[in-house]
Amino acid sequence: MRFLIRLLTPILFIALSCQSQKEVKKEKPGVTDKRPNIVFIIADDVSWNDIGAYGHPNIKTPNLNLLAREGMLFTEAYLTTSSCSPSRTSIISGLYPHNTDAEQLSWPLPENKRTFVQQLKDAGYWTGLAGKYHMGDAVRDDFDALLEMQWLDAPIGLDRRLKGDGSGCDEWISLLKGRPKDKPFFAWLASFDAHRPFYDDNSCPKVHSLSDVTLPPYVPATKLVKKDYSLYYDEISRMDDYIGKVVNELEAQGVSDNTLILFVADNGRAFPRDKTTLYDGGIKTPWIVKWPARIKAGSVNNNLISSIDIAPTFMKVAGIEPLNEFEGFDFSEMLTNSSKEIRDQIYAEDHFHDYEDYTRAVRTKTFKYVRNFYADLPDTPSADVNRGRSWQSMLEEYKKGTLTEAQLKCFKKPRDIEELFDIKTDPFELNNLASNPNNVLDLKEMRSRLKTTRTATKDFLPKERTPDDFSRETGLPTKYRIRPRPSKAMYLKAQDEGVILFNPDFVETSVK
């Protein structure tokens, strides 16, 4: 089988209340609505510790630093996955990726999955998105305005360039200026920074040098790696500049005090052993909330929180009862009470992203447990990372035999089936304690946590593996890469029919 590509009555907002609100009617024109505005800013491929507010000594993020000083900074915030579109569809639907039916990269969220954005819209909020979208056609109507970033190159191309300055943030202010002024609003502002590729030209202001770079121990300190990181830092700074413009625009419109701003990333930096992994470099996220009307400036929250908690919280602060199917928790009380805890663990999952994988993790404040179900496969970074400077430099060092044990993790085959890390003493997760006799009880507890969560959320192992879209050696496409990518339903139908989907027009690309 060939798969072809062409294929209100006004209501008062009751802040941080446990009281259920049965119905929210749309407001009458000209009547002031006291419910808060919500601005959700999501960065692309940015790790939590690559923000100045989290202690990075050299990276230039003055606006995010100010946002943290004027709001609340969360130090233990995590994502449900470390992959772009599955992370976003998980956030908007309030479901773990395996329950979205969009758990693989570029699978669209199905029509039957409800979103918090649609609930806000139905309750009288104006909803808008500007920047990166990446959630499928079924979600588009949830937004009154959708200013999606546009490509200069064909959508099936590799390492494409965007129209505008390449940030994906060009329309953020236009969205805020164009909103109706007689109703509360929700704005989803999605940056393309700091997604690869990183261009060494004048498209992004160069504000960092090699001397500004600080590297984790699992990548070698070569000149190419440092160059890659410095360009990545530059894109974060460009995004930071747009965040400053957003804050200024809200102040100019006189709505800053009653506007909740939440800044997160969809997954960690696009470097080896970060993005697409369940180590903290992949799933730990910056998480900063500013809401002058409710949050004390300079607050710090050290309790666990997950991106699956965003949907119920946004609905709750808007005075709407969260949907029953949501799998996260309302964290609104944490915004005024930093000692409030809503969870004692987070759960994260890794599925197909360019390459096949199936990994699960449970993390507490003390331990991380990782279960590699496809341990026979190496921990290959995403294809755009494979084509980048850092990975190519690591390949050279690998051939020379100069990589350390920590730097060889991505090449290890087979991987350890189980991994256990003491996060407090080993923050980079380098020392696997799964076979350490001193940690038998810890391993047993974390295994139990994983099993319990998998059972409670109906997590499952796929019947079949998905063929890799790219070569693990070169990062170039294989015949199995189809764009636009078929949905999960289409893949399952093909499996039932004994068919493997592929691109009939595929032409092999040679290495330059």
N, C-alpha and C positions, 0 to 999 in steps of 0.2 A: 504494500500500500504506500502510495506516494502522498506525502503531506505537503500541500502547496502553501507557500507563504501568503498568497493573496487570499490564500484562504481569508382683643384681650382687655379683657378688662385688666387695668393695670394692677400689678401685684408688687408688694414690697419683697425685696430679697431678704431672706432670713439666713444670715451668714453662719456657716459652720454649725448648722443645727441638725439634730437627729430626727426632727419632726418630718414626717412624710408629707409631700405635697402631691395630691392626687392628680391635679390638672393645672397646666399653665396656659392661659389664653393669650393670644396675640394682643399686643397693646394697641390702643387707638392712636391714630396719627396725632402728633403734637403733644402727647402726654409723656412725661419723663418716666423712664423705667429705671428703678434703682438697682437692678441686678448688675453684677459686675461684668465688664467686658473681659474677654479672655484672649490673650495672644500667645500662641504656641510657636516657639522658634525651634526648629530641628536642624542641627548641623549634619553634614554628610561625612562619615568616616573620620570622626574626631575623638581621640581618647581623652578620658577625664583629666589626666595629669598633664595635658598639653594646653592648659589654661593657667594664666598667671594666678588667678584666685585660688587655685589648688596647689600653689607652691612652685610652679615652674619659674626658675630664676631669670630666664632670658626672653621668653616668648612675649610678644607685644600684644596684649589683649586688654587695653585700658577700659573699654566699655563693659566688657564682661566682668572685669574686676570691680568696676563701679556698681554694676548690677548686683553683685554679691554683697558689697558693702551696704547697699540700700535695701537688701532683701535677706533671703535665707539661702545658705549654701548647704547642700546635702553631701555628706562625705561617703555614704554607703548606698549609692544608687546604681541600679543594674537594669539591663535590658533582657528581654525574653529570648533574644537571639542576636547573633553578630552578623547579620546579613541584611542588605538594604531594604528591599521591598517586603520581605517577611516581617521585619521589625516594624515597619510603618503600618502594615495591615493588622498586625497584632495590637498596636496602639489604638488604632481607630475603631477596631471591633471589640476591644476589651477581652480578647481571647488569646490563649496560648497559640503559637503558630500552628501546631498540629491540629487545632480545632478550627482554624480559619479556612481550611482547604486552599490556602495560599502559602503553604509553608516553604515551598521551593522558590528560589530566585525567579522573579518575573512571572510567577503565577498570579493571575488577577484574583481579587477578592470576589467571591460569587455574589450574585444578586440577593440570595436569601440570608446573607449575613448583615445584621443591623449594626449601625455605627452611632457613636455618641454625637457626631456632627449632625446627622439627620435628626436626632432627638432635640438638639439645640435649635435647629432650624424650625422644627415643628412647634417648638415652645416659644417662638417669636424672636429668636436671635437671627441677625443677618450673619451669614457664614461666607467666608472667602478663603481662597488659597492662592498663594503666589510663590513660584519657584518650582522645585522638583516635585513631581506628583508620584508616579510609580506605584499605583495601587489598583489599576484596572478600570475599565469603563463603567462598571456598576456603581462606583462611588462618585462619579463626576456630578451627578444631580444633587448630591448632598450639599454642594457648595453653590451659593447664589452667584458668586463670581469665581472664575477659575483662570488665573493668569499663569499658565504653565510655561516653564522655560522652553525655549525653542533651539533646535540644533541647526548648525550650519551644514552639517554633513548628513548623509542618509542615516536613518534610524538603525540600519543593520550594520553600520560601519564600526570599526574599532577605534578606540582612543579619539573620540569625536570632540569637536569644538562647539561651544555654545555661541549663540548670538549674544550681543552685548559684551560685557567685560569678562564673561566666563564664570562669574560667581554664582549665577542662578538667583541672585538677590535683586536684580534690576527693577522688578515690579513691586517690591515690598511696599514702598512708600505710596506708589500709585494706588495700590489696593486699599491702604488706610485712608487716603484722601478721597477715594471714590465711594466709600461706604455711605449708606444713608445715616443721617445724624439723629433720627428720631427713634432709634431702637438699640438695644445692646448688641454687641457684635462679637463674633468669634473669628479670629484670623489665624490661619495655619501658614506660617512663613518658613519655607523650606529652602535652605541653602544647597547649592551643589558643591561649594567649598566644604571640606577639603578632599573631594573625590579625585582620584587619578583620572587622566595623566597630569603630571606636574610639568608645565612647559618652562624651559629656561630661556624665556624671551621677555618682552616688555608687557605681556598681557596681564601680569600680576605684579604690583609694586614689590621690589626687592628690598625688604626691611630687615632681613636676617642674614647672618653670615655663618660660615662653618663653625666659628668659635662660639656661636650661640647654642649649638646643638648639644643636647644631653641624650645619651643613648641607653636603652635598656641592655642588660648583659647578654641577651639572646640574639643580638645582631653585632657583626664585627665593625670596628671603628675605622672603616676605610673611607677614603675621600669621597667615593661615589655614594656611599651610604649617608655620610654627613651632608652631601649636596642634596640628596633626596629629601632628607629631613628638613633642611633649611627651606626648600621650596614648599614643602608641606606646611611649615610654620607660616610662610608668607600668605598662603591661602586662608589660614585661620585668622590672620590679622585683617585680611580683606573682609572676611565675614564679620569680624568684630566691628569694623567701621560701619557696616550696614546696621548692625544692632544698635549702635549709638544713634544712627539716624532714626530708627524706629522709636527709641525712647524720646528723642527730641520731638518727633512728630506727635506722639501721644501727649506730651506736655503742651505743645502748641495748640492742640485741639481741646485742651482743658479736661482731658479724661484720664490722665495718668493715675490719679489717686485711687480711683475705683476700677483700675484695670489690673488683672492678674497676668503677669508675664511668666511663662515657664520656658526655660532653655534647657534642651537636652541634645544628645546626638543619637543617630540611628544605630550606630555600632562604632567600634574602635577604629583607630588609624589603619589605613590600608598598607600595612607592612607585614613582613613575615612574623608569624606566631601572634598576630593581633586579630585583625578582621578575619572572620569566618571561623575563629576558634572560640572555645568557651573559657579560655583564660581571662583574667581581668583585663588584659590588653584588648580583648574583643568585646566583652559584655559590660564592663564597668563604665559608666557614663558621667560626664559633668551634668549637674542638676541644680539649677539656680532658679529660685522663685522670688519675684518682686511683686508685692501688692501693698502699697503704702497704707491703704485703709485698714489693713488687717495684720500685716507682718511687721514685726519690730526689726528695724534696720540693724544689720550686722549679726543676724542670728545664724547659728550653725546647728545643723541637725545631724547626729551621728547614728541614726537608726536606719535599718534596712528598708529599702523601698524599691519597687519594680515598675517598669514602664507599663505593665499590665494594670497598674493602679491609676493611670491617668484618666481613662474613660469614666470610671465611676466618680472620680473626684470632680472632674469638670462638670458633670451633670449635677452633682450634689451642690456645688457652689453656685450653680445657676438656678437652684431651687427645684430641681427635677429629681425624681427618684430613679436611681440607676437601674438599668435593665437586669432582669433576673439572670440572664445568661452570662453576664460579666464574671470573669474569674479572678479579678483583682479586688483590692480593697480601697475604700474611700480614705485618702490620707489628709483630708482638709483639717482635721484637728491637729495634725502635726505642725501646721503652719503657725499656730499660736501657742503650741505646747511642745517644746523640743524634747521633752521626756516621754511623749506619747509613742508607743510602739504598736504597729499594726501587723507585723509579721516577724517570725524568727528564722526565716530562710527565704532564699529566692531560688527559682527554678529556671533553667535556661536550656535551650536546645539548638542543635546545629543540623541542618539538612543540606541538600544539594545547593551549592552556589558555584556555578561553573564546573565544579567537580563533585562527584558523589561523596557523601559522608553522612554519618548518622551518629551523633554524639549527644549525651545528656549530662547535665551538671546540676548539683545542688550546692549552694554556698550559704554558710552561716557567717557570723562575724569572726569566727575562729578558723573554720575549715572549709575547704573546697574539695568536693568529690566529683571526679569526671569519669564517665563510663563510655569507652570507645567501642561501640557495637560493630563497627567496620574496622577493626584493628589492623586488618591486612593492608589497608590503604594508608599511604603516608599522609601527613598533615600538610598537604599542598596548599599554599596561599591562593587567593583568587587570581584569575588569569591576568587582570591588569597589574597586579603586584608582580606576577611572573615576568611581565614584559618591562618592568621598571628597573631603575638603576640599582636599588638595594638588592633585589633578588639576583640580578645578573652578577653583581659584585660578590654575593655570597656563593654563587655557583663557581666563580673563579677561585675563591678561597677554599671551597670544598675540594676542588680538583688538586689544589696545592697541599691539602691536608692541614690547613692552619686554623680551622674552626674549632672552637671549644665545645665541650659536651653540651652546654646550653644552646649553642648556636647550631648544633646538629639535629635538634629536635624535629625540625620540619622535614628532614630527610629520613628519619627513623622509620624502618619498615621491617617487621610489623611494629605497630605502636603497643604500648602497654594497654592491656584491656581495662585496667583500673588505675586511677591516679588519685592520690590523696595528698593535699598540701595544707600545711599549717600557715595560714595567711599572715598571722602576726609575726612569725619569725622568718617567713619565706615569702615576701610580697610578690616576687617575680615568678613564683610557682616553678621552681627549678628542682626541688628535692622531693621526689615521689616517695611518700611514706606508706604506700599501700602494702608493701611487703615487710615493713618494720614491725617486729614483734611488740614493740612498746606502744604501738598504735592500733592494736587489734580491736579494742573496744570502740575507738573512734571510727575505724573503718566500718565496723558492724552498724554503728548508729547512722552513718552517712548512707550506707547501702539501704538501710531501712527507710530513711527519708526519701531516697530516690524511688524506691519501689512503691511506697505509699502515695507519692505524688503522681507517679505514672498511672497507678490504678485509679486514683480519684479523678484525674483529668482525662482518663481513657486514652492515654498515650499508647502508641502501637508501633511495631516494626513493620515496614512495608514488605509486601510479598515479593517484590522484585526491586533490583537496583536500577537507577537511572544512568544511562551512558553519559560519560563526560562530554561536555560541550566544547572543551578545549584540550589541547595537548598539555600534559603535566610538565613536559620538558621545555616547550617553547612558549606556551601561553597563546598559541594560535588556534583558530577554530577547527573543529572536527565536523564531519557531516551531520552530527546530531544537533548542532546549533541551529535552531529555527527562530526567526524573528519576524513578526511578533511571536512570542513563545505560546504554545498551546496551553490551555488550562489544565488543571488537575483532572477534571472530568474527562477531558479528551485523552489524556495519557492513560487513565484507568480503562477507558473504553478500548484503547488500542491493545493494552495488556490482555484484556479479556478475549480479544480476537487474535492474540498471538502475533501482534504486529509491533515492530519497533519503528517509531517515528524518526524520520530524518529529513534533511533538506535535499531534495532531488537536484537542485541547481548548484549544489556545493562545488566550489573549485578550491583545491588545496592552495594555501598561501605559503610561500617559501620564506624562510628566515632571511632577513636583510643582512 
